[in-house]
Amino acid sequence: MNNAAPKAERSRGAFLLDSTSAGVGARGFDALRDVWETQIGDVFQLPSFSPATIGDLRVKGRAAKVRDVAIADVRSVSALAGTPGDDHDAVVMHVVRRGRWTLDDPPDPGRHTVSAGQFRLRHFVRPYAFETTPHTTTKILALPAARLSPLLGDRIITGPADSAEVRLLVAHTNMVHENIADLGPAGVHAAHSALIELAKAVVQGQFDDAEPRLAPALAQAAKDLADSHLADPELSPAMLASQLNVSLRTLQRAFAASGESVAAYIRERRLEEARLALSAPSGRRLTVSELAAHWHFADSSHFIRAFKKHYGRTPADYAASTSPAES
């Protein structure tokens, strides 16, 4: 467990929690309650869990607060069930990557399920019951109703978790988790502004690609997308721009803001994967020609030149340096 911000700093807070170890049980809930109340409870109250959940709470997660926005990433081994806290006038978004998150939508009748690969966003003004299946992975955002309800109204926004707007919002929340401990007042303000603008983009189904505050989220979303398609021969800056619903120029401008280029990022990540492959035991190691083809370099010569320029030695020299010495 890690408290990333001091108690006196009320504009931000963060923690990590892992109660997946055998035998943790109710002690895991006690730890979660204590750190939640300390770090983000003034923005988003801890849900009231069912007795069965408390007795067998096996979750791994992280949460962060940026002013009046709370973000929680929850990977649950056990099933979860309960209701949120009483003070629940917030716009809540669930992005489910694995498993299912089922919730009531008062005053609407019936139960509604967010399945893996989907998201759901709506304004809740009263507690609602929820439950999950075991092994569910979910990102939950609690956003200020005053900033979003004028756009949202009574609508429920649903859709695929890989839509361009959701990709950008998720990428930004991940950057918040990674950097919140180092954010000063200006950083907190910038992170919060981007969170609100990206949440608005989800509601509207489009974002302002000329908004400079969103450039870091756009670049990170493109990197995340590229990382998941490194072996795809169709991977290119144009493909990433198309998937993220922006122009190629807009994507290039977002990368340029941090001194990078889209093509260089793709090439360097492929080189890194090739380097890791060269460290494999010799019996399972691909040849230089095979690596060049697998990572979509024009030919072996182009791959060797790029590898040497980046790492200061040829692939063969690198492979030799990682091989165990013969006795």
ABEGO torsion letter per residue (X at the ends): XBBABBAABAABBBBBBBAABBGAEAAAAAAAAAAAAAAAAAABBBBBBBAAAAABBBBBBBBBBBEABBBBBBBBABBBBEBBBABABBBBBBBBABEBBBBBBOABBEBBBBBBGBBBBBBBABBBBBBBBBGBBBBBBBBBAAAAAAAAEABBBBEBAABAAAAAAAAAAAAAAAAAAABBAAAAAAAAAAAAAAAAAAAAGBBBAABAAAAAAAAAAAAAAAAAAAABAABBAAAAAAAAGBBAAAAAAAAAAAGBBAAAAAAAAAAAAAAAAAABBAAABBBAAAAAAAAGBABAAAAAAAAAAAAGBBAAAAAAAABBBBX
